[in-house]
């Protein structure tokens, strides 16, 4: 009975805003029936979708243990729905919101995440538990104010630019950390890919610009973002090592992938370069190229990837530099 009562408020919290969105869509699709009142009604529908619905949702969760930043999906959904259902000729209010309010919301979210990062790093240092790397602090801070998938996606984007443009200091590794880039040659391979990407960026721009200048700049922007991703990945790999604690084994692939495995869930550590059943859903990979280790688990764990994507697995394929020492370390810990 208690469980049933607990479900009802959750249904209402999601259901009421969704119903309001549905009613707004119905009115928007029938604007032509309101004659001279259509312009005024379109303004009201826009405000309902983008502002009223998120505010009602906020009111419903205000006294609950739910992150207040979960209103963000409703704000974004409202913008998207309004863009598609309100006639282009009646989107003046929507254009104002996109021009002035949307950038303000984006800046506010990013600022709050950065403030959280600073607080988390200071908290770790105050407890004298050792310095925490930027990517871990970033994900923890984002997860404290946003839904998990959105938090990981935002953390990836911020971390990408942080490792590309901000950090240049050579990493220092504690005794519980272990690397995965020295013996695999991953940095050299990514460097070669980066060189090709840079050539492609400039060549495509020059070839297309004369006849299709707009298309040329669009493709250049996409290629430039790809170059930033490659540089961010290359620089984050040595600065975001695997590490082991008293309770968990944390494995990463730079800023792009991460998984946290309870030591009690590890069944065995297999050192092997042999092929594995790639099509089996129970296997996941946290290395870009060749592997030399497979960790077998007793229960499922979650691999977090780019843009908040996740994959469940019970066998994790990876690469480790000092694989024999790491295997011994894990086996002693479990």
N, C-alpha and C positions, 0 to 999 in steps of 0.2 A: 504493500500500500504506500509506504514511504517513497519507494522508487517511482511509483506512478505519479505521486504528487510532485516529485522533483522534476519529472519530465515535462509536466504541463507548463510551468513558468518558462522553460527553455523554448518550448514550441511557441509560446506567446511572444517572447523576446524576438525571435526570428520572424514569426508569422505576421505580426502587426506591421512592421516595416515593409515586408514583402507584399502584403495586401494593399498598402498605400501605393507602392510602386505599380502594382497591377491596375488599380483604379486610375492612377495618373496616366498610364499608357492608354487605357480605354478612352479617357477624355481627349488625350492628344490626338488619337487616331480619328476622332470625330469633331475636330475643331471647326470644320466647314459648316457644321450644323448650327453653330452659335452666331453666325453672321457678324455684326459689328462688334460683338463682345469677344471675338476670337483672339484678337491681339492681347487684350487684358487677361484672358484665360491662359494664353500661352505663357505669359509672365508668371502667373500663379502656379502653373504646372512645373515650370522650370525651378522656381523657388522651392516647391514641395519636394521634387526629386533630389535636388542638390543640397538643400539646407534643412527643410522640415523633417524629412525621413531620418537623416543622421541624428538630428536633435532628439527626435522621439525615441530612437534606439538608445541614445545616450541616457535619456530619462529612465528607460526601462532597466538599464544595467547599472545605474548610478550607485545603488546600495549593494550591488553584488560583487563578488570576487572575480570580476572579469575586466581585462585590460580595457581602459577607456579608449585606447587607440584602435580598438576593433571597429570603431565608427568609420575608419578610413575606407574599408571596402564598400560601405554603403555610400559614401561620398563619391568614390570613383564610379561605382555602378550607376549612381544617379546621373553623373556627367555623361557616361556612355549612352544610357537609355535616352536622355534628353536630346543628345546629338542625333540619334536615329529616328525618334518618333515625332519631334517637333519640326515642322516645315522650316527649311533653310531661311525663308524670308522672315520668320518670326523668332530667330535665335539671337536677337540683340542682347537680351539679358544674359543668355548663356555665354555669349562671346565676352561680355564684361567679366563674368565669373572666371572664365578660362584665362583671361588676360591678367586679372588682378588678384583673385582669390586663390586660384590653383598654385601659382608660384609661391605665394605666402605659406600655404599649407605644406608644400614640399620642403621649403626652407626650414619651417618650424620642426617638422619631423626629423630632418637630418641634424638640426642643431640639438634637439633633445637626445638623439642617439649619441652624438659626440660628447655631450655633457655626461651622459651615463657611462661612456667609455672611460672618461677621466675619473669619475667617482669609483668605478670598479677597480681600476688600476691602483688608485690611492688606498682602497680598502685592502687589497692584496698586500700592498707594501706595508700598510699599518700593522697587519697581522704577521708580518715577517715570514710569509709563506713563499717568498721568492717572487721575482718579477713575472708578470703574466704577459704573454705575447699579445700583440695588438689584435690579431684575428679572433682570439678567444674572448678578449674583453669586448670586442665589437659585437660578436654574436650574442654574448650574454646580455649586453645592454639593449640590443635590439629586441631580443626575446622578452625582455621585461616590460616592453611597452607595445609590442606588436604581436599578431598571431605568428606562430612558429615559421610557417612557410614564407610569409611576407618578410619576417625578420631575417631569415637566412638569405633571401633574395636581396634585400637592402644591404645587408652586411657584406655580401659578395661584391656588390657594386661599389660601395664605399671603400672596401678593402682593396679592390682592384686599382683604384686611383691612388690610394695611399701607398701601396707597394710600388706603383709605377713612378710616381713623382716625388714622394716625401721621404721614404726611408732609403738610406744609402750605407748605414752603419753595418760593419761586418758582424754576423751573428756569433754569439757565444753559446755553447751548449752545456747544460747541466748534466750531471751523471745519470739522470733518469731520462735523458733525451737521446734519440738516435735518428740518424739521417738516412736519406733514400735517394740522393742525387749524385753522389760522388762516383759510384761504380757503374751506374746504369747508363751514363752518357746522355742523360735526358737534357741537360743544359746545352750541350753541343747540338743535339738534334733540333731543339726548339730555336736555337740561335740561327741555324740554317733555314728553318721555316720562316723566321722573322725576316731574314735577308730577302727571301723570295717575296714575302708579303710587302716589303717596302718597295721593291722593284715594281711589283704589280700595281701598287697604289699610284706611283708616279706615271707609269706607262699608260695605264687605263685612262687616267685623267687627261693626259696630253693627247691621246688618240681620239677621245670622244668629245673633248671640250669644244672644238671648233663647230661641229655640227649639232651637238646636243649639250649645251652648257649646263642646264639644270640637272639633267641625268648624270652628267659628269661629276657634279658636286655631290649629288646624292650617293653615288658609288664611292666617291672619295671619302665621304663621311663614314660610310659603312666599313670601308677598308681601314680607315684610321682607327675606328673603334676596335676592329680585330687586332690591329697592331698593339693598341693599348692593352688588350686582353693578354696577348702573348708576352709582352714585357712584364705585366703584372704577375702572370703565372711564373715566369722565369725568376723574377726577383723574390717572389713569396716562397718558392720551394725550399731554398736553403734557410729561410727565416721562419718557417713553420714546420718544425720537425715532428716526428712521432714522439710520444712520451708515455711513460708508465707511472702510475701512482699506486698507493696502497690498495686501491679498490678498482681502478679502471685502466684499460689500455686505450689510448687515444691515437688514432691513425689519421693522417691527413695527406692530401695531395695539393700542397700550396693553399691558396685561398679558395680553390674550387671544390674540394671534397673533404669530408670529415666523417668519422664514425667514432663513437665512444662505446667500448665493450666492457661490461663488468668482468673482472677476472674470473669470477665464479662461473661465467658462461662459457669459458674457453675449454674445449675438450682436448685439443692437441695443436701443435705447431709443426707443420711439415715443410722441410727445406727441399724444394724441388723446382726444376725449370721445365719439367714435363708439361705437355699440353693438358688442359682441363676441359670439362664439358661446358663450353661457352653458352650453349643454348638452354642449359638448365637454369631455372629461375632462382634456385638456391645459391647460385654463385654470383658474386659481385667482384668488381675489379677496382682497385684504388691506385693503379699505376697506369701511365699512358702507354708504355711499351712492354718490354720483357719483364717477367716476374722471376723471383727466386724463392718465394715462400707462399704457403697457403695456410691460413688459420681456420681451423674447423671448430664450430661452436655447438653447444648443447641445445641452444635456443636461438630464435631469430633476433637479429640486431638491425639497426637502420643506418643506411649510408646516406648522408646528406650531400646533395650535389649542387650544381650550378642553378641559380635562380630559384632555390627552394625545392628543387626536385628531390625525391627520396626513393630508395629501393630497399626492400627487405632481403636479408640473406642469412645463410647459416655457414657459408664457406667464403672467406675473403681472400682474394688473390692480390698480392702486393710485392713490392721490391724493397729490400733492406740492405744497407751497405755492409755492416758487420753482422751478418745474419746468424752466425753461430753464437756469438756473445749475446745477442738479443734473444735468441731462442732459450738460452740458459737462464737469462734474466726473467723471462716470462714464466718458464717452468718453475723456477724457484719461487716466484710470486704467487703462483696458483697452487 
